[in-house]
Amino acid sequence: MKKSDINIAVLLGGASPERAVSKQSGKAMFEAIRNLGYNVKVIDPAYGLEQPEKTEDYFSDCDCSVIYNDNYIKAINSKLFDDIDLAVIALHGKWGEDGTIQSLLELRGIKYTGSTVLGSALSMDKVRSKIMFSHFNVTTPKWIEVTRQTNTEKINKMINEKFGYPCIIKPNDQGSTIGLTKCKSEKELEQAVLESSQFSKRVLIEEFIPGREVAVGIINNTLLPVLEIIPKHELYDYECKYTDGMTDYIVPADISKSLEDELKKQTKIAFDSLGCKDYGRVDFRIDKNNIPFCLEVNTLPGMTSHSLVPKMAKAMGIEFEELIDMIINSAL
């Protein structure tokens, strides 16, 4: 079958706090797919049946229609998907990366890129991910789980008993470091938990691992070169992730062969332990003793000019369009 005979829909935008980032990923993926010769269109499930008339309007900062979660069902159950052979998912965060959109696509009988429902749901749930990591002997920072209703004194006691300050406080099912805080003392605790709980009912508090931050990509069981992240801020936060010049990326990372091998081994185990497939990215912190601590698995990593997996792939000689073609062919 010719590429021009294959109908692809790029799903972007969505209703999560990562909507803006998703638009960037979706635009880059759409342009690559179009250049590859596929028959491609864009759909924003958060718009439901009120889709923009012009393709460029999907990438605009201004929304053309009202955004609702329940629009996802209306969109996927409509004629918008009647002739679609493959959905390329460029959504990030809730309802796109957590198994929700994957469930709806499966019910409609439409193939899609990335991990299945279970792998997506487990990866998005940071606490469940860490339970699986521990079971499969993947080293991960110590953690506790709380909610907005948990008494601050009780949380402080648990932190001091488990790992102490500073610690990282973040929503249990959010990405792009949205709602994340490095909490340095009890004085900052209540506000940090409040900030995270705006984005999730469950809050993850974990041990802070001083040291280097790295990531390893995987595509079709091929492990990509290790990439080191050196942000201008203390943490690799939202601004550092999506602003030019705010982060230096070194790929391949300047690490020993033994550490590289260990990171790739841990990446494969972590990825497989959650039932992930096709492609993704696994994030780590490396402590002063060169011990890697697995933070999380990303099943739909960013595909922007700042994104890590395309940088890793390029270091291996895989250009962006070839990378997207590999993802498409794997899903088909």
Phi, psi and omega in degrees: 000134178287152179301325181292346178269354181263121182267119182242138173246125174270119180264121182220178178081260180078184186249011181274166176298349179265021183304314183297319179293321179299321178298322179293314177299314183297320180296315180296319181289319178301312182296321178294317181295320177296317179295331179286345176101006177283158172275108191231145173220171182246141174225132173253106185298337180288345176275345182066234181273351183265063181281147177298152178281326183256137181301319184297338180291337178294333185265359184287153175289335180265131181277139183274339182221171178283139183260125176222148176297317185289352175293337179304314182295316179299317182294310185288336179271009185254179179290351177305329184254008186303319185250016185279127177271332183206135172259118174269112187272114176249017179282150176230150176081199184302146177070356177235326186247001189249014179099349183293303181295328179296320178298315181295320179293321178295320178297328179275350179078031182251129177292152181212161181275154176091192185287161180284184183302308184295312181299320179293314182295316180295318182293323181288333179272099188298322179294314179296324177300314183293328175296317178293320177302314182297320180297324182261018175061035171267119183294129181219150179303147175299153185207163168223159178241132180224178174230175179299331183278347182293132182301133184298321179297321178295317179298315180300319179296316180296320179298312182295327179286327186272310187206341178083181180263155355288161177217165179256130179240125183208157176299147183289335185223059179220161180231188178058027182056020176293129180077010182267140178222139167270109184268118188264344181199171180300330182298331182266354190297308186300315181293322181295317178294320178298317180299313181293323184288350173290340185247352181200147177289335181246138183241133178260128173242123183227158177304134175275128180256105177295145178140209186264153178245129181223167177216152178229127178266158178218136176217124181050045179069005174265126180273129181275165180301147177292135180243131176261140182249123179236092183280156176287331176273173179297324178241157175280078188268185185302315181297317180294326181290324192239018177237129179303136175083358182270352180214140171260138180240129180244115181216123358293148180295149179276080181225165180289159178298322181294321178290320177301314180298320180293318178298317180291323177297313180295325177300311182297317180294314181299315181298313182289327184297334180264002180074028181282160180211165175071287181204162180175188180217140179241130185255142183223156161246143179244122183278182185295341178265013181062032175264122179279137177243118182284127180267311183189167174248132176255116183275339176229070182296156182303149179231049177255180179294340179265356191284154190278315184300315175301325177295318179295316181298318180297324178296340178264000180091012180259111179286165188302313182295323177295321178299314179296321178296322177297318180295318179296311182297324178296317181290325180286000000 
